[in-house]
Amino acid sequence: MSRVTHSVAMSTNSHRTLAAHLLKHYVHRRQEDLCFALWRPSEGRSRFTALVSEVILPADNDRMLHGNVSFQGHYFERALSMAIEAGAGLVFLHSHPSPGWQGMSRDDVAAEERLAPRVFAATGYPLLGMTLGTDEAWSARFWFRRARGQYDRQWCGSVRTVGDGLACTFHDKLAPPPPYREELRRTTSAWGEAKQRDLARLRIGVIGVGSVGGLVSEAACRQGTEDLMLIDFDMVKKHNLDRLVHATPGDIGNLKVETSAARLVACATSSNFRVEALPLSITNEDGFRAALDCDVLFSCVDRPWPRYVLNTIATAHLIPVIDGGVRVSLTAKGNMRGADWRAHSVLPGHACLACIGQYDPADVALERTGLLDDPTYIAGLPQDHPALRNENVFSFGMNAAGLQMLQFLSMVVRPAGMAVAGPLNYHFATASLDRGEGLQCKEGCYFPDLVALGDQSPFDPLQV
C-alpha cells in the first residue's frame, strides 16, 4: 500500500448534515446540489489532513438547480468571509449522481480552478474540493499553489467519517485494494470482501507494545492489516517475559517495538505488509505527529499523560482511539481479590477517557512534572493509586486485547448495523461482562468542544 500523504476527516454529525443536503433532490429529480464548509489542518509527520467542521448551507437564492448546479457570488463571498473570520480553510462540496469515489468533469475542474486563487489569497489555505456519491462515499482533492496564478490538484488518498463508527472511502489508485488471499479466506468470509478491503487499508497505530499492545498488533497483522505503526520507547526486561507475546530471553535489552516488528513481518497475512517501529513516546512531538498519520489508534498505555494526549487526538483530530487495560486488586495478605479488564472507544459523541475514569486529570500534571516517577512521592501515595498497580498476567492481557479488537471490528464492520458498543467491562471474580455507564461526556468536560479543531485546538496536550 502506498503512503497516503493527504486525507480528509469529518464527524458523523457533519457527514449527516452534508449528505442530507447534497442528496436531498437526487431520489426524485436526480438533481445535484452544492454547499460550502470550513476545514482546519491536522499535520502529521507525513500526512496532511483537512478536518471538515462548520457546514455553511445555502439559502434559497444562493444557488441555481438546473440538473447541474451553480452558486451565486454572494453565497461564495459569505462562505469565504466565515472562513477568514474563523482562521479556517474553505471546502467546496457538491454531489454526483453515481456511487463510489468520484472523478471530476471538465466543468468541475474549471469551477474549482476559478475558486482556488481567491480562497488561497484570502485564507492562506488551499481550496478543498469534495464530491459525494449516491452511496454517501466521499472523494476529495486539494488545490495547491504552484506559482502565481497556477494551482495543481492533489487527490487525497482517503476520506474518513468518525463518530457513529469509522467509515473510510479510499482512492483506489493511491491506496489500492488488496487482492484476495487464500491465507485470509476464513477471515474474509466472516464479513465479506468489501469490508476486508476497508479493514486492510486502514493505517493502524498501536501505542504501547506491552502485554496488551503486542497481542493487539498480532491480531491486526493476522487479519490482513497492510500498514501498522508501533510506538513505544521501552525495552524488553526480564520481568516482561511472562507477558510479551513476541519476546524471548534473547530479546532482553532490545526495544519492544523492534522485537514485535520482527515477529509481525514473519507472520503477516498481507502480501504488502508494512510495519513501522518507532521508539518514541506519544507525549513528545515526534510521537504525537507520527500518531496523526494513522486512521485508528489502540491505546495500550497505563499512564495518565499518554491517555490525555490520546483523548485529544480522538476528538480534535478525529482519529478514533480504542483504549483498554487490566486492573488487579489484592487483599492485605497479597491474595487476589479480583481482576477486571475493559475496553472503550473514544470518538465524537461518545464519552472521553477522563469521563469514564480511565485517567484522573489531576495526575496528568503530576506525571508531566515527573512526580509519578519520583520514588519519594510514590511512597506516599495510597495503596490503591493507579501508579502503584503493576500486576498483570498473560491471560488477562489476552482478554483485554480481545475486547479492544472487538471494539475495532464493531466500529468498522458494524455487525447488525451496530457500530460502537460503549465501555465494556469484564469481571474475573464473578465471570461477568457488563456495559459501562456514561456514553456521553460529563457536564463541563471540554473535550466535546475540541471536535475537528485539529492543530487549532486551544489546548496543547504536550504542554500541560
C-alpha positions in Angstrom: 0.0 0.0 0.0 1.4 3.4 -1.0 1.6 6.1 1.7 -1.4 8.3 1.8 0.0 11.8 2.1 -3.2 13.8 2.1 -6.6 12.9 3.6 -9.9 14.4 4.9 -11.9 13.6 8.0 -15.2 14.7 9.4 -17.5 13.8 12.2 -20.6 11.7 11.6 -22.8 14.7 12.5 -21.1 16.8 9.8 -21.4 14.0 7.3 -25.1 13.5 8.0 -25.8 17.3 7.6 -23.9 17.4 4.3 -25.4 14.2 2.9 -29.0 15.2 3.8 -28.5 18.5 1.9 -26.4 17.3 -1.1 -28.6 14.2 -1.8 -31.9 15.8 -1.0 -33.1 16.2 -4.6 -31.4 13.1 -6.0 -34.1 10.4 -5.5 -37.0 12.1 -7.3 -35.2 14.5 -9.6 -31.6 13.2 -10.0 -30.6 16.8 -9.1 -27.1 17.6 -8.0 -26.5 20.1 -5.2 -23.7 22.0 -3.6 -22.6 23.9 -0.4 -19.6 25.2 1.4 -17.9 24.2 4.7 -14.9 25.1 6.7 -11.8 22.9 7.3 -8.9 23.0 9.8 -5.5 21.4 9.5 -4.1 18.3 11.2 -0.5 17.9 10.3 1.1 14.5 11.0 4.6 13.5 10.4 4.0 12.6 6.8 0.2 13.1 6.2 -1.7 16.3 6.0 -5.4 16.0 6.9 -8.2 18.5 6.5 -10.8 18.3 9.2 -14.2 19.4 7.9 -16.1 21.3 10.5 -18.8 24.0 10.2 -21.2 23.4 7.4 -22.5 26.5 5.5 -25.8 25.6 3.9 -27.2 27.8 1.1 -30.3 29.9 1.4 -32.9 29.6 -1.4 -31.4 32.3 -3.5 -27.8 31.2 -3.0 -27.6 28.6 -5.9 -29.4 27.6 -9.1 -30.6 24.0 -9.6 -30.8 23.0 -13.3 -29.7 19.4 -13.5 -26.2 20.6 -12.8 -25.9 23.2 -10.1 -24.2 26.6 -9.8 -23.9 29.1 -6.9 -24.4 32.8 -6.7 -21.4 35.1 -6.0 -22.8 36.4 -2.7 -23.0 32.8 -1.3 -19.3 32.2 -2.0 -18.5 35.6 -0.5 -20.4 34.8 2.6 -18.7 31.4 3.0 -15.3 33.0 2.4 -15.9 35.7 5.0 -16.7 33.0 7.5 -13.5 31.1 6.7 -11.5 34.3 7.2 -13.2 35.1 10.5 -12.6 31.6 11.8 -9.0 31.4 10.5 -10.0 28.2 8.6 -9.8 26.9 5.1 -12.8 26.7 2.7 -14.4 23.5 1.4 -16.5 23.5 -1.8 -18.7 20.4 -1.9 -21.1 19.0 -4.5 -22.9 15.8 -5.3 -22.7 13.4 -8.3 -25.5 11.0 -9.5 -23.4 7.9 -9.2 -21.9 5.8 -6.4 -18.3 5.4 -5.1 -15.2 7.6 -5.3 -15.9 10.3 -7.9 -13.7 11.8 -10.6 -14.2 15.3 -11.9 -15.8 16.6 -15.1 -14.4 19.5 -17.1 -17.0 21.8 -15.5 -16.0 20.6 -12.0 -12.3 21.3 -12.7 -13.0 24.7 -14.1 -15.2 25.7 -11.2 -12.6 24.7 -8.6 -9.7 26.2 -10.5 -11.6 29.5 -10.5 -12.1 29.4 -6.8 -8.6 28.2 -5.7 -6.7 31.6 -6.2 -9.3 33.6 -4.3 -9.5 31.1 -1.5 -5.8 30.9 -1.0 -5.3 34.6 -1.2 -8.0 35.2 1.5 -7.3 32.3 3.9 -3.7 31.2 3.2 -5.0 27.6 2.9 -5.6 25.6 -0.3 -9.1 25.1 -1.6 -10.5 21.7 -0.6 -12.9 20.2 -3.1 -15.2 17.3 -2.2 -17.7 15.2 -4.1 -20.4 13.0 -2.6 -21.7 9.9 -4.4 -25.2 8.5 -4.1 -23.9 5.8 -1.7 -22.6 8.6 0.6 -19.0 7.8 -0.4 -16.7 10.9 -0.4 -13.9 11.9 -2.7 -11.6 14.9 -2.1 -8.7 16.9 -3.5 -6.6 19.9 -2.5 -5.7 22.7 -4.9 -2.1 23.7 -4.0 -0.5 26.9 -5.3 2.4 26.0 -7.7 3.2 29.5 -9.0 1.4 32.8 -9.3 -2.0 32.1 -10.8 -1.2 28.4 -11.2 -2.8 25.7 -8.9 -2.3 22.0 -9.0 -4.8 19.4 -8.0 -3.7 16.8 -5.4 -6.0 14.0 -4.8 -6.5 12.7 -1.2 -5.9 9.1 -0.6 -8.8 8.7 1.8 -11.8 10.4 3.5 -12.9 9.1 6.9 -16.1 9.7 8.8 -15.8 9.3 12.6 -18.5 9.2 15.3 -21.1 6.5 14.6 -18.3 4.1 13.9 -15.5 4.6 11.4 -16.3 4.7 7.7 -13.5 5.3 5.2 -13.5 5.8 1.4 -10.3 5.2 -0.4 -8.8 6.5 -3.7 -8.0 3.1 -5.3 -5.0 4.4 -7.3 -3.4 5.9 -4.2 -4.5 3.2 -1.8 -5.0 0.1 -4.0 -7.5 -2.5 -2.6 -5.7 -5.7 -1.6 -6.1 -8.8 -3.8 -7.9 -11.9 -2.4 -5.5 -14.2 -0.5 -6.1 -17.8 0.5 -4.5 -17.1 3.9 -7.4 -14.8 4.7 -10.2 -16.9 3.3 -11.9 -17.6 6.6 -11.3 -14.0 7.9 -12.9 -12.6 4.7 -15.8 -15.0 4.9 -16.8 -13.5 8.2 -17.7 -10.1 6.9 -17.2 -10.1 3.1 -14.6 -8.9 0.7 -15.7 -5.2 0.7 -15.2 -4.9 4.5 -12.0 -6.8 4.3 -10.7 -4.3 1.7 -11.6 -1.4 4.1 -10.1 -3.1 7.1 -6.8 -3.9 5.4 -6.2 -0.4 4.1 -6.7 1.4 7.4 -3.4 2.5 8.9 -3.4 1.2 12.5 -1.3 2.6 15.3 -0.6 0.7 18.5 0.6 3.0 21.3 2.4 0.8 23.9 3.6 -2.6 22.8 3.4 -4.4 26.1 1.2 -7.3 27.1 -1.9 -5.9 25.6 -0.4 -4.0 22.7 1.7 -6.9 21.5 -1.4 -9.1 21.2 -3.4 -6.3 19.5 -0.7 -5.9 16.9 -0.5 -9.7 16.4 -4.3 -9.8 15.8 -4.2 -6.8 13.3 -1.3 -8.4 11.5 -3.0 -11.8 11.1 -6.4 -10.4 9.9 -4.8 -8.7 6.9 -3.7 -5.2 8.0 -1.3 -3.7 5.5 0.1 -0.8 7.4 0.9 -0.9 11.1 2.7 1.6 13.3 4.1 0.7 16.7 5.0 3.4 19.2 6.8 2.6 22.4 10.1 3.8 23.8 10.6 1.0 26.4 12.9 -2.0 26.2 12.3 -5.7 26.9 13.2 -6.6 30.5 13.4 -10.0 32.2 10.3 -9.4 34.2 8.4 -8.8 30.9 8.9 -12.3 29.6 5.8 -13.7 31.2 3.6 -11.3 29.3 5.2 -10.2 26.0 3.9 -12.4 23.2 6.8 -11.6 20.9 9.7 -11.6 23.3 12.3 -14.3 24.2 15.2 -14.3 26.6 17.4 -13.3 23.7 15.4 -10.1 23.3 16.2 -8.7 26.8 17.6 -5.2 26.3 16.1 -4.8 22.8 13.4 -2.2 22.0 9.9 -3.6 22.4 8.8 -2.1 19.0 11.7 -3.7 17.1 11.2 -7.1 18.8 7.5 -7.0 17.9 8.1 -5.7 14.4 10.4 -8.6 13.5 7.8 -11.2 14.6 5.0 -9.4 12.8 6.8 -9.3 9.5 7.3 -13.1 9.8 3.6 -13.9 10.4 1.8 -11.2 8.3 -1.0 -12.5 6.1 -1.0 -9.5 3.8 1.2 -9.6 0.7 2.0 -5.9 1.1 2.6 -5.7 4.9 4.5 -2.8 6.3 5.3 -2.2 9.9 7.0 0.9 11.3 8.7 0.6 14.7 9.1 3.9 16.4 10.9 4.1 19.8 9.1 7.2 20.8 6.6 8.5 23.4 3.2 9.7 22.4 3.8 12.6 24.8 6.7 14.1 22.7 6.3 16.0 19.5 7.7 13.3 17.2 5.5 10.5 18.7 2.4 12.8 18.6 2.9 13.8 15.0 3.5 10.2 13.9 0.3 9.1 15.6 -1.6 11.7 13.4 -0.6 9.7 10.3 -2.9 6.8 11.5 -6.6 6.2 10.8 -7.2 4.5 14.2 -5.2 4.2 17.4 -5.0 1.5 20.0 -4.2 2.9 23.5 -2.3 0.2 25.3 -0.7 2.5 27.9 -1.2 2.7 31.7 -0.2 6.3 32.4 -2.5 9.4 32.6 -0.5 11.8 30.4 -0.4 9.5 27.3 -4.1 8.9 27.7 -4.7 12.6 27.9 -2.8 13.1 24.6 -4.8 10.3 23.0 -8.1 11.8 24.3 -7.1 15.0 22.5 -6.2 13.1 19.3 -9.5 11.3 19.2 -11.6 14.5 19.5 -9.6 17.3 18.0 -8.0 15.3 15.2 -10.9 12.8 14.5 -8.7 9.7 14.9 -10.7 7.0 16.8 -8.9 5.7 19.9 -9.6 2.3 21.4 -8.4 2.2 24.9 -8.3 -0.7 27.4 -6.4 -2.2 30.3 -6.3 -4.6 33.2 -6.7 -3.9 36.9 -5.9 -6.5 39.6 -6.9 -6.0 43.2 -5.2 -7.8 46.1 -6.1 -8.4 49.7 -3.9 -7.1 52.5 -2.2 -10.5 52.6 -1.4 -10.3 48.9 -4.1 -12.7 47.7 -6.2 -11.9 44.7 -9.4 -10.2 45.4 -10.4 -9.7 41.8 -9.3 -8.6 38.3 -11.1 -6.5 35.7 -10.3 -5.7 32.1 -12.1 -3.2 30.0 -12.2 -1.6 26.5 -13.7 1.6 25.3 -13.7 3.6 22.0 -13.3 7.4 22.0 -15.0 9.1 19.1 -17.0 12.3 18.8 -20.3 11.9 20.5 -19.0 9.3 23.0 -17.6 9.7 26.5 -13.9 10.5 26.6 -11.3 8.6 28.7 -11.4 11.2 31.5 -15.2 11.0 31.9 -15.2 7.2 32.1 -12.4 7.3 34.7 -9.6 5.8 32.6 -7.3 8.5 34.0 -7.5 11.3 36.6 -6.8 14.7 35.0 -5.1 15.8 38.2 -2.5 13.0 37.7 -1.6 14.4 34.2 0.2 17.4 35.7 1.9 15.1 38.3 3.3 12.9 35.5 4.3 16.0 33.4 6.4 17.3 36.3 8.0 13.9 37.0 6.4 13.2 40.3 4.9 9.9 39.2 8.5 8.7 38.7 9.8 10.1 42.0 10.2 7.2 44.5 9.7 9.5 47.4 6.4 10.8 46.1 5.3 7.4 45.0 5.9 6.0 48.5 3.4 8.5 49.9 0.6 7.5 47.6 -2.4 5.4 48.8 -2.1 1.7 48.1 -4.9 1.7 45.5 -3.4 4.6 43.4 -3.1 3.7 39.7 0.6 4.5 39.7 1.2 1.5 42.1 -0.7 -1.0 40.0 1.6 -3.2 38.1 0.1 -6.7 38.4 -0.9 -8.4 35.2 -0.7 -11.9 33.7 -0.6 -13.1 30.1 -4.2 -14.5 30.2 -5.6 -11.2 31.4 -3.8 -9.3 28.7 -5.2 -11.7 26.1 -8.7 -10.9 27.2 -8.1 -7.1 27.3 -6.6 -7.2 23.8 -9.6 -9.3 22.6 -12.1 -6.7 23.9 -10.2 -3.9 22.2 -10.1 -5.8 18.9 -13.9 -6.4 19.2 -14.4 -2.7 19.7 -12.4 -2.0 16.5 -14.2 -4.6 14.4 -17.6 -3.3 15.6 -16.6 0.2 14.6 -15.7 -0.8 11.1 -17.7 -3.9 10.3 -20.9 -2.7 12.0 -22.4 -6.1 12.7 -26.2 -5.9 12.6 -25.8 -2.2 11.8 -24.4 -1.5 15.3 -21.1 0.4 15.4 -19.9 1.3 18.9 -20.9 -0.8 21.9 -19.8 1.6 24.6 -17.4 0.8 27.5 -17.2 -3.0 28.1 -16.0 -4.3 31.5 -15.2 -8.0 32.3 -15.1 -9.0 36.0 -12.9 -12.1 36.6 -14.2 -12.9 40.1 -17.8 -13.1 39.0 -17.2 -14.1 35.4 -19.5 -11.3 34.2 -19.4 -8.8 31.4 -21.2 -5.5 31.6 -21.6 -2.4 29.6 -20.2 0.6 31.4 -22.2 3.7 32.2 -21.7 7.1 30.7 -21.9 7.0 26.9 -21.5 10.8 26.8 -19.1 13.2 28.4 -20.0 14.7 31.8 -21.3 18.2 32.0 -18.4 20.6 32.0 -16.0 18.4 30.0 -14.2 20.5 27.4 -13.3 17.7 25.0 -16.5 17.8 23.0 -15.7 21.4 22.2 -12.4 20.3 20.6 -14.0 18.2 17.8 -12.4 18.8 14.4 -10.2 21.7 15.6 -7.0 19.8 14.8 -3.9 21.9 15.1 -6.1 24.9 16.0 -7.1 23.4 19.3 -6.6 25.9 22.1 -5.1 23.1 24.3 -1.6 21.6 23.6 -1.6 18.1 25.2 2.2 18.0 25.2 2.3 21.1 27.4 0.1 20.6 30.4 
